[in-house]
Amino acid sequence: MTNYKLRNYADGNLFNDTGWLLSDPSYNKPSLIRAIYEKKQLDVGDNSLGIYKFSDWLPINRTLEGSSATVTYKSKKLASKLGLGNLLISFSGYWPEIGANMTTCSFKETEAYSVCARLEQNHPGVMVVASAGNTARAFAKVCSENNIPLLLVVPEDNLDALWFNKMPSDCVKLICTPKGSDYFDAIDLSNKICKSALFFEEGGARNVARRDGMATTVLSAAAFSGQIPDYYFQAIGSGTGTIAAWEANLRLIEDGRFGNRKMVLLPSQNEPFTPMYDAWMAGSRDITYINEDDARENALKIAAKVLSNRRPPYGVPGGLFDAISDTGGSIEKATNSEMESSLSLFEECEGIDIHPAAGVALAGMIKSLESGKALKDSLLMLNITGGGEKRFKNDFNLVSLKPHKVLSNHSELSEIVKEAEILFD
């Protein structure tokens, strides 16, 4: 439905999307690819279209029912509490009073509705999605409602994130990595499952539909305010959402009606798991772990479990290092305690609960303002990537998705493939 081509960030090669491409087939090194849309000026559709009101800049072949777009508004109480004159809050979650109706309470719905709409009807095989929780919930909802075969791979310790107001259909299956494993273990297992011809990987940050779905948060803010914000704040686990924000910013500049500024990107990580913060502060494009066991242990200590990616797209061409470098940004960090304080502050001021990751973003924004990395009199965009969960759980009776298999990523490849294939016999 949308006319676009794909461009290799590393060498600028422009090529057609011949299918489920996650990289440039003519390039043998790592590099993100981008969607280059034929339509350079964005026409925002009616709110009834949900996320597809931004379909001009989504790489999709169809639209799906049930989506909801991010809602941006100008903060009054929180802004006043922090001494800010121009704070935009882009809220993705469940808050019916402002028109936010994401029933998974997370901006991961923006990814799922975009990725699944990139899939052509009756695409062969089973899509595999590894997740720390919120992404799995979003893809389960979208695939279940649209009869798209899906295999989720989630750490068993994150099962409490797989709640729904109705049980996903049988086209959705769940494999868990054992207790004590983390998100990277789930990613590793999903990659091994995709060695089978039955399965294909969703692609994560490499999937242009995932990033451009996330990018609609910035399109929401720009459409609301009529201009590109000065500063952008978000919590990061993989950094994919911040990369998407950068790409949306560049498209808005090319549009010509929203100004020509590049938002200063100031994402935050949750201490003590801060591999991207550590690499950035060291001036390094590469993330290195002195001890993998320590990294796994730190990933399990953070309260915002969804921010625990040990192999993020940080140094890859077109990744987070390039995004922050291009915009003159930096990376902040926030402790569990600082995050908890921010959760309370937001609910007290704005009247709705938010997810721990969003609390990390707010804590990081406050620290960036206090340190002078961001200026208080500027136009600030705070990306609240999840909220309204307490409200939703109060309004609905919930069910939980249980694993069909618990399987270690250290098992023999043949066993992994066999156990996964059995689920879809």
Secondary structure, DSSP 8 states (H G I E B T S, - for coil): ---EEEEETTT--EE---SS-SS-TT--S---EEEEES--S-----GGGGGGGGGGGS--SS--TT----EEEE-SHHHHHHT-S-EEEEE-SEEGGGTEE-TTSBTHHHHHHHHHHHS-TT-SSEEEEE-SSHHHHHHHHHHHHHT--EEEEEEGGGGGG-EESS---TTEEEEEE-TT--HHHHHHHHHHHTTSTTEEE--GGG-HHHHHHHTHHHHHHHHHHSS--SEEE-B-SS-HHHHHHHHHHHHHHHHSSS-S---EE--EEETT--HHHHHHHTT-SS---S-HHHHHHHHHH-S-GGG--SS-SSSSTTSHHHHHHHHT---EEE-HHHHHHHHHHHHHHHSS-B-HHHHHHHHHHHHHHHHTSS-TTS-EEEEE-BB-HHHHHHHS--EE---SEE--TTS-HHHHHHHHHHTT-
